[in-house]
Amino acid sequence: MSFEFGTEVYHQAFPDHGDRPNPAGIRGYISYGIPFPEACAKHVDDTFHATRVYIIASRTLAETTSALELLKGALESKVVGVRVGMTSHTLWSECVDVTNECRKLGVDLIVTLGGGSLTDAAKLIALALANDIRTSDDLNKLPALGKPQAEPNTPEVPIICIPTTLSGGEYTNYSGATEDATRRKYQFGPPLRGPALVILDPKLTITMPDKYWLSTGVRAVDHCVESLCALAYTEQSDADAKTGLKDLVSGLLRCKADNTDLDARLLCQLGVVLAIGSVVKQVRPALGASHAIGHMLGPLGVGHGETSCIILPAVCKFNAAKGANVDRQTIVLRTLWELPEVRSLGLHKDTADLGDVLDALFRALGMPRTLKAVGVEGARVERLAENTLHDTFAGTNPYPLKTKEDVMEILELVRG
């Protein structure tokens, strides 16, 4: 059945949070089924009763499509400010600039239109507004993984995200942002809050170049795989990861074959919700080395999704060689082999390991597979290994990364 706009579907993203005080996943809602301008205008009025809206929009969308103008037209005079474009991986300085502008304008709601860097920015900006952050140095007062914890105020300005990619940051209460001077990425956490509403519009995502749509989809695949490969898991986290993984792999390959397939695009978007659900339902957040290395590879100029395309297969091979999670990797393999699209990749089920299957999948999607292919060579590889050890997921990898040599063992597999 071909996708058509009609009746809005509106429900909580993760209805089974219970009463946990600081869940990793948002308490917010998802909307799909009606065009994004209509959905946004409806909820600005009826759900949030907002009158002073600030939009953070993708530069590509703003300059090459009518998406921003359609959104502004739907919100009319409620729009008091617009920021077009944010640097990938969310620079502290840019977040502070927008924070100060929002404070001056008296903003009561932030809307993002675009990819994951905008989402991360909005989440950090809302937290910064609540804590009188005025300079980049002030951001050191906020709680981030690997830094001393403060006791900041809880954000009050809600966020609506209209994503055009599949990285999934719109469903978490964490924000990755890069310190300008060091190019080191920090993960800011609770009481930071993710969006109160995520609006999904598969037709809008056609404006996104295939490279970014598919690579960020691989990022969501990475969430599923590292959740299933983790040693801290629950029955529900595994169930979400398996379903999300199959939906994403099938949907991405269909999008690769026909980038106008709206059913496949919505399948991918809903698969992302399951991917993040698998992580937030773990016993504790326990992703692995692909996320740890990816967080530090991104600020070296590599796209969010491309980091997973390069690193995830190597991490699987590394962990398997260490005997760290062989049984868990077998679960992922069995899940993937259930898909006819995977069985048609030309591999032999009896000899291919998880790293091999993921490598073949990512190549079928046309993704880069080496550090050299994305311009990370020489001393930058050494720097990447050193920075990775600062990431919390280095320690939660099934075989914990404790030394630079551990990280280099993975990076050597994909140096190119």
Helices and strands as residue ranges (DSSP letters): E 9-12, E 29-32, H 36-46, E 53-57, H 59-64, H 67-75, G 76-78, E 79-84, H 92-105, E 109-114, H 116-130, G 137-141, E 159-163, G 169-171, E 175-178, E 185-188, E 197-200, G 204-207, H 210-229, H 235-257, H 262-280, H 289-297, G 298-300, H 304-321, H 326-337, H 340-343, H 354-364, G 372-374, H 379-388, H 392-396, H 404-412
